[in-house]
Amino acid sequence: MGLLAACGGPDNNGAGTGASNGAGNGMGNGGISASSMGGPGSQSDLAATAGDRVYFPLNQNDLTADARATLNKQAAWLAKYPQVNVQIAGNCDDRGTEEYNIALGQRRANAVRDYLEAQGVPENRMSTISYGKDRPAVDGDTESAWAQDRNAITNVE
């Protein structure tokens, strides 16, 4: 009776394959989806290829020219991966009341969803959520930190 063992060589730990922690070693992925492993159609692919977030001016939910450019790339990426659904999370800096920021974050997420839909992404592939000021991108009470916190992030589901 023979035994068969599968393992990578000393320099083969999944580098360059989008796999990590032994996933992709021919033994199954242990329930890890391709979108979480970093391959085509994954969150990391979206971030690297199109950008996964857009930024907003203070107290605004209007899309800037830079935001529209990023969203055009996201729409093209989503057209390439029609099996991928996304959640759009609206975020705010930590100034203002919780109620105000939840509402503003929702308007930001809706603005992104509406723009992507106008670019041909079916609405049923997108959901929205607002985190208000509860999920800052950067810690700190500076203009620079606040500017990075005012965003909408597109997340692969």
C-alpha positions, 0 to 999 in steps of 0.5 A, spaced: 500 500 500 502 506 498 501 513 501 501 519 497 502 526 500 501 533 496 505 539 498 509 544 495 516 545 495 520 549 499 520 555 495 512 554 493 508 557 498 502 559 493 506 566 491 504 569 485 498 564 484 493 568 488 493 562 493 495 563 500 496 558 507 496 552 502 490 553 498 491 551 491 495 545 493 491 540 489 487 538 495 481 543 495 480 549 498 477 548 504 471 552 503 475 558 501 472 561 495 476 564 489 473 571 491 477 571 498 483 568 495 485 573 491 484 571 484 480 573 478 474 576 480 476 577 487 476 583 492 484 584 491 483 584 483 477 589 484 482 593 488 488 592 483 484 593 477 479 598 478 480 601 485 475 599 490 473 606 493 471 613 491 472 619 496 467 625 497 468 632 499 465 634 506 458 633 507 457 631 500 454 625 496 456 628 489 461 624 485 467 627 483 470 627 476 475 622 480 470 618 483 466 617 476 473 615 473 474 610 478 466 607 478 467 607 470 473 602 471 469 598 476 463 598 471 467 595 466 470 590 471 463 588 474 461 587 466 467 582 466 465 578 472 458 577 471 457 572 477 460 577 482 455 581 486 458 587 490 456 591 497 457 598 497 458 601 504 458 609 505 462 612 510 463 618 513 468 622 518 467 622 525 464 629 525 457 630 526 451 626 529 451 619 528 444 620 525 447 625 520 452 620 518 448 614 517 444 618 512 450 621 509 453 614 508 447 611 505 446 617 500 454 616 498 452 608 497 446 610 493 450 615 489 455 609 487 450 604 486 446 609 481 452 611 477 454 603 476 447 602 474 447 607 469 453 604 467 449 598 466 451 594 472 444 590 474 441 593 480 440 586 483 448 585 483 449 591 488 447 592 495 448 598 499 449 599 507 451 605 511 456 605 516 456 612 518 462 614 522 463 607 525 468 604 520 474 610 519 479 608 514 484 612 518 485 613 525 486 621 527 483 627 527 486 631 521 483 634 515 488 628 511 485 623 515 477 625 515 478 626 507 480 618 507 474 617 511 469 620 507 468 614 502 464 609 499 467 602 498 465 597 493 466 590 496 465 583 493 460 579 496 
